[in-house]
Structure formats: structure tokens, C-alpha cells
Amino acid sequence: MADHPTNGRAIALLVASMAAFAAVDGFVKLASPTQSAAQILLVSSSFTFLVYGVMMWREKTAFFTRQALSIPLLWRSFGEVTGSYGIVLALGLAPLPTVMALAQAQPLAVVAGAALFLGETVGWRRWMSVGFGLVGVLIILRPGLSAFEPGLLWVLVYVFGLAIRDIASRRLPGDVSTAFAVAWSMIPLIVVSAIGVVWQGGWLPVSGQVWLYYTGMSIAVSVALWTLTTAMRIGEVSAVAPFRYSRIVFALILGFVVFNEVPDALTWVGAALIVGSGIYSFWRERRRTRKG
């Protein structure tokens, strides 16, 4: 990692981003008992659209262009909507640490998807790491056993959706900026969430405490997006990306301190398999890139 002068700063920013995203998850879980998933997503996606809309304005990027209807961007938007609903519903139904442990399978899903749909070369060692990650997923889910939590299935929807989003992002035309892609992917999420709010009986009452959760969520999102974007721009992806797994550490702390949630032994084992497999996969990619 020391071979790149800005990797240290990039890693620090990425860890800060993961802490901020964990805070978002915590605020979502706090709001979930009285707020619908659609209403939570309507608020958060509207704020995200505003942030990236301002970024586009500052970059003097045209908003209405043909690229908004490009196939990769449409697929990216579909993945964003699917993944966002998956994680919000999961957080409302299952313990935060367990949800985050299972969510760490997302990078492995991207590896498999890149091989299957983008034609990227994935050697047998990385396929094996994906297999071990899948074993970790099954250990956490425990289908067919009394400890099985149906709410955790929504995490798989999140993993599936974000894998589609990330794979589609790799297919975006070179002249499409990050701000443009994110802003446009928020539009269908806002529309779907608004329809969901109406379908579920309208806007639910929001107490002063819940407005604090929404405010905290919005601030955390803005910090997370800025630090993540900066980290990925100034550091080597293969060196920085493994530190995404620090999110589970912050989730464990929040789960214990705020929600009194402690994962059982099998969840720890499954999480270790998933995280270990993901880090190994990143390490193999780093070696392959250097050799190339």
C-alpha cells in the first residue's frame, strides 16, 4: 500500500465513509418502527438527489442528455432502487450487526457478476473465495433451522441490487460523470418511493425525535458520499476497497451500544468467512493487476 503516496489518506477517508454509512443504517433502524420503508427512502433519496444536483451545477454538467436513457444507466437505476429497498426493509426486521455481516457479500457478488456478464477473467482461486463467501452467507441465514430470520432475505435483495448497480456502473460511457449517474439514479428511487408512500396510505406522522433521525441520516449520507467519492478518486482501488469491510465493525458497535444486539457465534463464523473471502479476492486482483 505504501507504493502509492495517497493510499493512506484514501484509506482513512474510506473508513470514515464506512462509519458514516453505519450511522445511516442506525438512523434508518431507529426510524423504522414508526416510518415506512417508502417514506424513509423518499426522504434520503431526495436529499441525495439535492447533493448530487448541486455537484452537477457546480461542474456545469448538463442534466437533460441522451445519456440519461442509456441502457447501463437504466440498469444502474434499477439496481439502486432494488438494493435501497432491500437494505431498509432488512434493517427494520433484523438485527443491525447481522444485516451488515450478511451485506458484506456484496463485493463477492460483483466479482461473480463481472465474470458472468462483463467477461472479466476470474481465476479458480477467486471463484473459490466466492464459494467460501456463499458458505458464510448460508451460515448466517441458516435456512430450514429454528434460528432462521426471514427478514434477512431482504439483505440478499440488497446484495443483488447493489451488484447490478456496480456492474452497470462499469458499463457507463466515459463521458458520464459520477454526479450525473447518481443524480439520475435517484429519480426513479424518488418516484417509486413516492408511489409507495401513497400506496401505503400517505405520509406518516413524523415526531420531533424522528425528524432528528432524518436529519442525522441526511448529514451522515452527505459525509459518507463525499468521503467515499474522494477516497476512490485519490487511492488505488485494489488497496482501498478491502477497507469497506470496516463498516461491519461500526455496525457491531452501534448494534451493541444503541440496540443491545450481539451476534451469536455462528454469525461471527459466517461473517469471518465472507469478509475473509472478500479480502482474499481483492488481494488476488491486486496481484493480477501488478503482474499485468
KOLMARFI-74078 format. One line per field, with one value per residue: residue number from 0; residue in three letters; chain; x negated, y negated, z of N, C-alpha, C in turn. Coordinates in pm, whole numbers. Each point is the difference from the previous one (the first is absolute). Example, Ala and Ser with C-alpha at 12.3 -4.5 7.8 and 13.67 -1.06 7.14 Angstrom:
<drenvexs>
pos	[0_1]
code	[ALA_SER]
unit	[A_A]
n_east	[-1319_35]
n_north	[569_-105]
n_up	[780_-72]
ca_east	[89_-82]
ca_north	[-119_-119]
ca_up	[0_6]
c_east	[-90_77]
c_north	[-120_-109]
c_up	[0_73]
</drenvexs>
This chain:
<drenvexs>
pos	[0_1_2_3_4_5_6_7_8_9_10_11_12_13_14_15_16_17_18_19_20_21_22_23_24_25_26_27_28_29_30_31_32_33_34_35_36_37_38_39_40_41_42_43_44_45_46_47_48_49_50_51_52_53_54_55_56_57_58_59_60_61_62_63_64_65_66_67_68_69_70_71_72_73_74_75_76_77_78_79_80_81_82_83_84_85_86_87_88_89_90_91_92_93_94_95_96_97_98_99_100_101_102_103_104_105_106_107_108_109_110_111_112_113_114_115_116_117_118_119_120_121_122_123_124_125_126_127_128_129_130_131_132_133_134_135_136_137_138_139_140_141_142_143_144_145_146_147_148_149_150_151_152_153_154_155_156_157_158_159_160_161_162_163_164_165_166_167_168_169_170_171_172_173_174_175_176_177_178_179_180_181_182_183_184_185_186_187_188_189_190_191_192_193_194_195_196_197_198_199_200_201_202_203_204_205_206_207_208_209_210_211_212_213_214_215_216_217_218_219_220_221_222_223_224_225_226_227_228_229_230_231_232_233_234_235_236_237_238_239_240_241_242_243_244_245_246_247_248_249_250_251_252_253_254_255_256_257_258_259_260_261_262_263_264_265_266_267_268_269_270_271_272_273_274_275_276_277_278_279_280_281_282_283_284_285_286_287_288_289_290_291]
code	[MET_ALA_ASP_HIS_PRO_THR_ASN_GLY_ARG_ALA_ILE_ALA_LEU_LEU_VAL_ALA_SER_MET_ALA_ALA_PHE_ALA_ALA_VAL_ASP_GLY_PHE_VAL_LYS_LEU_ALA_SER_PRO_THR_GLN_SER_ALA_ALA_GLN_ILE_LEU_LEU_VAL_SER_SER_SER_PHE_THR_PHE_LEU_VAL_TYR_GLY_VAL_MET_MET_TRP_ARG_GLU_LYS_THR_ALA_PHE_PHE_THR_ARG_GLN_ALA_LEU_SER_ILE_PRO_LEU_LEU_TRP_ARG_SER_PHE_GLY_GLU_VAL_THR_GLY_SER_TYR_GLY_ILE_VAL_LEU_ALA_LEU_GLY_LEU_ALA_PRO_LEU_PRO_THR_VAL_MET_ALA_LEU_ALA_GLN_ALA_GLN_PRO_LEU_ALA_VAL_VAL_ALA_GLY_ALA_ALA_LEU_PHE_LEU_GLY_GLU_THR_VAL_GLY_TRP_ARG_ARG_TRP_MET_SER_VAL_GLY_PHE_GLY_LEU_VAL_GLY_VAL_LEU_ILE_ILE_LEU_ARG_PRO_GLY_LEU_SER_ALA_PHE_GLU_PRO_GLY_LEU_LEU_TRP_VAL_LEU_VAL_TYR_VAL_PHE_GLY_LEU_ALA_ILE_ARG_ASP_ILE_ALA_SER_ARG_ARG_LEU_PRO_GLY_ASP_VAL_SER_THR_ALA_PHE_ALA_VAL_ALA_TRP_SER_MET_ILE_PRO_LEU_ILE_VAL_VAL_SER_ALA_ILE_GLY_VAL_VAL_TRP_GLN_GLY_GLY_TRP_LEU_PRO_VAL_SER_GLY_GLN_VAL_TRP_LEU_TYR_TYR_THR_GLY_MET_SER_ILE_ALA_VAL_SER_VAL_ALA_LEU_TRP_THR_LEU_THR_THR_ALA_MET_ARG_ILE_GLY_GLU_VAL_SER_ALA_VAL_ALA_PRO_PHE_ARG_TYR_SER_ARG_ILE_VAL_PHE_ALA_LEU_ILE_LEU_GLY_PHE_VAL_VAL_PHE_ASN_GLU_VAL_PRO_ASP_ALA_LEU_THR_TRP_VAL_GLY_ALA_ALA_LEU_ILE_VAL_GLY_SER_GLY_ILE_TYR_SER_PHE_TRP_ARG_GLU_ARG_ARG_ARG_THR_ARG_LYS_GLY]
unit	[A_A_A_A_A_A_A_A_A_A_A_A_A_A_A_A_A_A_A_A_A_A_A_A_A_A_A_A_A_A_A_A_A_A_A_A_A_A_A_A_A_A_A_A_A_A_A_A_A_A_A_A_A_A_A_A_A_A_A_A_A_A_A_A_A_A_A_A_A_A_A_A_A_A_A_A_A_A_A_A_A_A_A_A_A_A_A_A_A_A_A_A_A_A_A_A_A_A_A_A_A_A_A_A_A_A_A_A_A_A_A_A_A_A_A_A_A_A_A_A_A_A_A_A_A_A_A_A_A_A_A_A_A_A_A_A_A_A_A_A_A_A_A_A_A_A_A_A_A_A_A_A_A_A_A_A_A_A_A_A_A_A_A_A_A_A_A_A_A_A_A_A_A_A_A_A_A_A_A_A_A_A_A_A_A_A_A_A_A_A_A_A_A_A_A_A_A_A_A_A_A_A_A_A_A_A_A_A_A_A_A_A_A_A_A_A_A_A_A_A_A_A_A_A_A_A_A_A_A_A_A_A_A_A_A_A_A_A_A_A_A_A_A_A_A_A_A_A_A_A_A_A_A_A_A_A_A_A_A_A_A_A_A_A_A_A_A_A_A_A_A_A_A_A_A_A_A_A_A_A_A_A_A_A_A_A_A_A_A_A_A_A]
n_east	[-81_-120_22_110_-42_114_-52_-94_1_-10_-84_-60_9_-43_-87_-27_-6_-69_-68_-6_-32_-83_-35_-6_-64_-75_-8_-27_-78_-50_3_-47_-1_-21_-103_69_-35_118_50_-67_28_123_-14_-58_82_96_-51_-17_121_37_-69_39_121_-35_-48_108_70_-74_21_115_51_27_122_60_-49_-43_-112_97_15_-130_-19_-132_38_81_-96_-85_95_21_-132_-5_110_-38_-127_46_99_-91_-92_89_56_-121_-40_119_-56_-127_-79_-42_-66_109_78_-84_-1_129_13_-98_100_36_-122_27_121_-70_-87_100_67_-118_-17_123_0_-120_-7_-2_-131_58_-119_-46_-109_28_23_-111_-54_58_-46_-116_8_38_-101_-73_53_-18_-121_-5_42_-73_21_127_-77_15_-132_60_-48_128_-6_-90_106_47_-94_48_117_-48_-54_113_73_-81_2_130_19_-85_61_121_-51_-49_126_-3_50_-117_92_44_24_-71_-9_-20_-83_-54_-5_-31_-86_-9_15_-33_-103_-10_13_-78_-83_19_-5_-110_-35_41_-62_-92_76_-107_-33_-88_62_-68_-40_-18_13_105_39_-36_70_100_-15_-13_104_58_-38_33_109_11_-30_84_85_-25_-8_108_62_-39_32_107_-1_-42_64_-87_89_-97_-61_90_47_-101_-30_73_-73_-62_90_-38_-122_26_48_-104_-76_60_-5_-120_-55_54_-18_-110_-57_-10_-79_62_-48_110_62_-76_26_129_0_-71_82_105_-39_-38_110_66_-66_14_128_3_-58_79_99_-47_-21_121_46_-74_37_124]
n_north	[121_11_83_-40_-123_20_122_-50_-114_70_81_-107_-56_114_13_-131_32_110_-82_-89_96_44_-129_-4_117_-56_-113_78_76_-113_-40_123_-2_-127_30_-12_112_-15_-35_97_81_-46_-4_120_52_-71_28_129_-6_-64_86_104_-53_-35_124_43_-79_42_123_-71_109_20_-31_-62_123_49_-30_-86_31_-8_114_-25_-124_52_88_-103_-69_104_15_-131_4_109_-40_-121_52_80_-98_-90_89_37_-128_-5_112_-32_64_-120_57_76_-105_-72_103_19_-131_50_79_-127_-28_111_-52_-110_70_72_-113_-53_119_3_-130_-19_132_-49_10_109_12_125_-69_-95_95_56_-122_-9_124_-34_-109_83_78_-112_-30_126_-16_-123_39_112_12_11_-85_29_-17_55_-114_11_-94_96_60_-106_50_119_-61_-49_117_58_-92_-2_132_-5_-82_74_111_-55_-41_122_7_-92_-78_-17_-55_105_-114_16_-133_4_104_-56_-124_54_72_-121_-41_117_-15_-128_31_107_-72_-102_88_49_-126_-32_105_-41_-89_-44_-127_74_-18_-113_66_-84_109_38_-129_21_115_-64_-96_87_63_-117_-42_118_-7_-130_30_103_-70_-109_61_71_-103_-78_94_27_-134_-6_114_100_33_73_-113_-82_69_79_-127_34_107_-115_-5_128_-53_-105_92_76_-110_-47_122_6_-118_-7_120_8_-1_128_12_111_112_59_-109_9_131_-21_-99_81_97_-80_-58_116_51_-107_1_133_-20_-103_82_98_-90_-38_128_33_-114_27_128_-53]
n_up	[0_50_-105_58_-31_-64_-2_81_-69_-112_64_53_-120_-52_99_-18_-129_33_81_-99_-86_95_12_-134_2_96_-69_-106_75_48_-128_-25_133_-36_-82_-112_-61_-60_118_62_-102_12_131_14_-90_55_120_-33_-55_110_76_-76_15_124_14_-64_77_102_-49_0_61_-128_40_-101_-7_-116_65_34_-129_26_-63_4_-33_-93_-34_-2_-60_-80_-9_-20_-76_-65_-9_-30_-72_-55_4_-45_-81_-36_-1_-59_-51_-14_85_35_104_14_-15_73_86_-23_21_77_-33_5_53_69_20_21_74_53_23_40_58_50_30_56_13_126_-2_46_60_7_34_-88_-92_47_-6_-121_-24_57_-75_-99_39_7_-118_-37_54_-52_-120_-4_-132_39_71_127_-16_-105_-49_-35_95_28_-53_65_82_-37_19_115_31_-40_62_105_-13_-30_104_72_-44_11_117_-8_-38_95_-96_-57_-79_67_66_111_5_-131_14_109_-51_-118_71_54_-125_-57_84_-33_-129_6_73_-84_-100_59_22_-123_-53_89_-62_-64_15_66_116_10_107_101_74_-74_9_126_-6_-58_90_101_-53_-18_120_55_-76_31_126_2_-72_73_119_-35_-56_101_87_-76_8_127_28_11_-92_-55_33_-51_-104_37_16_-106_30_17_-98_-8_17_-78_-84_29_-6_-111_-55_57_-35_-122_-57_74_-120_26_-107_-41_50_-50_44_110_2_-29_90_79_-40_14_114_53_-52_48_114_3_-35_87_89_-44_4_117_33_-48_56_108_-12_-22]
ca_east	[81_-84_-54_81_-13_126_80_28_111_118_49_61_127_93_44_94_121_70_59_117_105_53_90_123_73_55_113_109_58_70_122_85_122_114_-5_-4_-122_17_-16_-142_-74_37_-78_-144_-31_19_-117_-114_18_-34_-146_-66_45_-87_-130_12_8_-135_-83_62_38_138_83_81_-75_36_-61_92_78_-89_32_-71_53_130_-27_-54_114_76_-75_6_133_12_-88_41_116_-43_-71_88_92_-77_-34_120_46_-105_-105_-94_-128_21_28_-125_-87_46_-14_-138_-11_23_-117_-16_102_-50_-102_69_74_-94_-45_110_68_-93_-108_-127_-67_-2_-64_65_-18_102_129_4_29_144_65_-11_89_137_14_21_138_90_-16_73_144_46_133_53_-23_86_-60_14_75_46_-33_-134_7_-3_-140_-39_54_-95_-123_31_22_-123_-89_45_-39_-145_-37_47_-85_-121_39_39_-90_-106_33_103_-64_58_112_111_51_68_119_105_47_87_133_94_17_95_134_49_26_119_114_12_59_144_60_7_95_-39_-113_19_-41_-143_-22_-125_-111_-24_-64_-143_-57_-9_-108_-125_-14_-38_-137_-88_-6_-84_-139_-37_-15_-118_-123_-14_-37_-138_-90_-14_-65_-141_-75_10_121_-33_-56_96_130_20_36_146_48_2_140_58_-49_84_135_-3_-3_132_98_-14_20_130_112_-26_-2_-130_10_-38_-129_5_-4_-141_-69_43_-57_-145_-15_35_-102_-126_9_-5_-136_-84_33_-65_-144_-30_15_-115_-115_19_-20_-143_-68_37]
ca_north	[-121_-118_-38_-109_-104_-45_112_-15_-95_60_102_-71_-54_110_45_-102_19_118_-40_-83_88_74_-94_-3_123_-13_-93_69_96_-76_-58_105_38_-89_-51_105_5_-94_-137_-17_-10_-125_-108_15_-13_-141_-72_40_-65_-142_-9_24_-103_-115_35_-17_-144_-55_51_-49_118_-6_100_73_47_135_98_33_118_106_128_18_-88_54_116_-52_-53_116_57_-94_12_133_10_-93_57_120_-28_-68_100_92_-67_-10_132_87_-72_-76_67_115_-55_-49_114_64_-96_-3_89_-76_-2_131_8_-80_82_102_-65_-51_115_57_-94_-94_74_-18_125_32_130_96_-40_-100_71_72_-98_-26_116_-9_-108_54_83_-95_-49_106_15_-110_16_126_37_127_17_-83_-134_-72_-126_-32_-138_-8_23_-131_-37_59_-92_-111_47_16_-132_-78_63_-48_-141_-15_58_-95_-119_25_-10_-137_-68_-77_-141_-14_-27_68_-80_21_136_13_-85_62_123_-38_-38_112_36_-98_28_125_-24_-84_89_88_-77_-14_134_45_-79_-140_-40_33_-109_1_-70_-76_94_63_-101_3_116_-36_-97_74_84_-85_-47_115_33_-98_28_130_-13_-81_72_117_-45_-50_113_82_-79_-30_120_117_73_131_-20_-67_69_94_-69_-9_93_-64_-35_98_-32_-108_54_77_-95_-63_100_30_-119_-65_94_115_117_68_117_128_54_38_-124_-40_91_-35_-131_18_63_-97_-106_60_31_-126_-56_84_-31_-127_23_69_-97_-91_72_18_-129_-31_87_-41]
ca_up	[0_11_-129_-55_102_60_49_143_16_-61_92_113_-47_-22_132_46_-79_52_129_-30_-52_114_68_-80_31_134_-3_-70_93_102_-57_-58_73_-24_-137_-101_-81_-111_49_32_-126_-67_64_-23_-144_-36_47_-83_-130_18_14_-128_-91_24_-57_-145_-27_18_-109_-124_-77_-49_67_-97_-115_-43_89_108_-41_-45_63_128_105_40_84_126_76_48_111_113_61_59_115_106_69_71_125_95_53_85_125_81_41_53_75_-81_-27_-88_-133_-58_-25_-123_-110_-48_-116_-122_-91_-62_-105_-112_-66_-78_-108_-100_-80_-77_-89_-62_-63_69_35_143_14_89_140_33_3_127_104_-10_58_145_41_-3_120_110_-12_45_145_66_-25_59_-50_47_142_85_14_-126_7_-136_-34_-57_-145_-65_-20_-128_-101_2_-64_-142_-59_-7_-97_-130_-9_-18_-130_-101_7_-79_-141_-32_-94_65_18_103_128_116_49_-94_17_129_0_-80_63_111_-50_13_141_54_-57_58_142_10_-27_117_109_-31_3_138_76_12_85_140_90_36_127_6_12_-130_-85_35_-70_-142_-13_16_-119_-113_22_-14_-143_-70_39_-57_-145_-31_36_-86_-134_6_24_-119_-105_28_37_-86_36_57_133_87_7_112_123_7_102_131_29_92_134_51_18_124_112_8_38_143_85_-20_-9_87_-87_-6_-88_61_-45_-141_-80_-5_-92_-136_-35_-22_-130_-105_-3_-42_-143_-74_7_-85_-139_-32_-3_-125_-108_9_-54_-144_-64_4_-94_-135]
c_east	[-85_-53_78_8_129_85_37_118_129_62_70_137_103_53_100_133_81_64_127_114_62_95_132_86_66_121_121_71_78_133_101_126_121_8_-6_-131_7_-24_-146_-81_34_-80_-148_-37_19_-121_-122_8_-40_-152_-67_49_-84_-139_2_1_-139_-94_48_31_146_82_77_-83_47_-52_92_83_-89_29_-77_56_137_-16_-55_112_85_-70_6_133_13_-84_43_119_-40_-62_90_99_-72_-30_121_44_-104_-106_-102_-132_15_27_-130_-98_37_-20_-141_-23_12_-122_-23_102_-43_-107_65_73_-91_-51_110_54_-94_-116_-135_-58_-4_-56_68_-13_106_140_14_33_148_79_-5_90_145_26_25_142_97_-10_78_152_59_140_41_-19_86_-53_15_87_41_-38_-136_-1_-1_-143_-50_53_-93_-129_19_12_-128_-103_36_-44_-149_-46_43_-86_-126_28_41_-98_-99_36_113_-69_70_122_123_64_79_128_114_50_90_142_99_22_98_142_60_35_125_125_24_64_151_70_18_85_-39_-116_31_-46_-147_-17_-131_-122_-33_-59_-149_-68_-17_-115_-136_-29_-52_-144_-99_-15_-94_-148_-48_-28_-128_-128_-22_-49_-146_-99_-25_-69_-150_-83_14_119_-35_-57_105_126_15_44_148_54_-5_142_61_-45_87_143_8_2_136_106_-3_39_143_117_-15_6_-141_14_-37_-126_1_-2_-143_-77_34_-60_-149_-26_25_-109_-135_-3_-10_-139_-95_24_-64_-151_-41_9_-119_-125_10_-26_-147_-78_28_-72]
c_north	[-126_-47_-111_-109_-42_114_-13_-93_59_105_-65_-56_111_55_-99_14_118_-29_-82_86_85_-88_-13_122_-8_-93_61_97_-71_-55_106_35_-87_-52_116_-6_-103_-143_-29_-20_-127_-116_11_-17_-144_-83_33_-64_-147_-18_15_-96_-126_27_-16_-147_-64_46_-49_117_-12_113_86_33_140_106_42_125_112_128_20_-86_48_121_-45_-51_113_63_-88_12_132_11_-88_54_123_-31_-69_98_97_-63_-14_132_85_-82_-65_73_118_-45_-43_113_67_-90_-4_96_-76_-9_134_20_-79_78_104_-62_-53_112_49_-96_-101_70_-19_136_16_141_88_-39_-101_62_77_-95_-37_115_-1_-112_45_90_-89_-55_104_21_-108_18_120_39_137_25_-97_-143_-85_-125_-41_-141_-14_25_-133_-48_57_-84_-120_38_12_-136_-80_63_-43_-145_-15_55_-94_-125_18_-12_-142_-61_-89_-146_-22_-18_78_-75_21_136_14_-81_65_130_-29_-30_118_43_-96_30_126_-19_-85_82_92_-71_-14_135_51_-91_-144_-22_29_-116_16_-83_-78_91_65_-100_-10_118_-30_-98_68_87_-83_-50_115_42_-95_23_129_-11_-76_77_122_-40_-47_115_80_-75_-17_123_110_85_132_-11_-52_84_97_-68_-33_88_-60_-40_95_-26_-109_47_81_-91_-65_98_29_-120_-54_99_124_132_58_125_128_54_35_-121_-51_86_-34_-131_12_63_-99_-107_54_30_-127_-61_81_-31_-130_18_69_-96_-95_68_15_-129_-37_84_-40_-127]
c_up	[0_-134_-67_107_68_55_148_25_-55_92_120_-39_-20_132_59_-72_53_136_-24_-56_112_81_-74_32_138_4_-71_95_111_-51_-42_80_-29_-143_-99_-76_-112_46_35_-127_-76_57_-37_-147_-47_42_-86_-138_8_5_-136_-108_13_-58_-152_-38_12_-111_-136_-95_-43_63_-99_-123_-36_96_114_-31_-53_80_130_114_47_91_136_89_58_120_124_73_74_127_116_78_80_135_102_63_95_136_92_60_71_75_-92_-26_-97_-143_-67_-29_-131_-121_-56_-117_-132_-91_-69_-112_-123_-77_-90_-119_-109_-90_-93_-106_-68_-68_65_41_152_14_103_147_41_-2_132_115_-2_63_152_55_2_119_122_1_55_151_74_-17_72_-46_49_147_81_15_-126_18_-142_-44_-63_-150_-76_-21_-133_-116_-13_-73_-151_-69_-14_-92_-141_-20_-32_-134_-112_-2_-83_-150_-39_-99_73_26_101_135_112_51_-89_24_130_2_-78_60_120_-47_6_145_67_-48_63_147_20_-26_119_117_-21_16_143_89_24_96_145_88_39_127_-6_8_-134_-98_30_-68_-149_-24_11_-120_-118_13_-22_-146_-73_32_-67_-149_-35_28_-89_-139_-3_15_-126_-114_25_32_-104_47_69_141_98_24_116_130_7_112_140_40_102_143_62_24_130_122_18_48_149_86_-9_8_87_-78_-7_-86_75_-66_-148_-92_-10_-99_-144_-45_-29_-136_-114_-12_-47_-149_-84_-2_-89_-148_-45_-13_-130_-119_-2_-59_-151_-74_-7_-100_-142_-41]
</drenvexs>
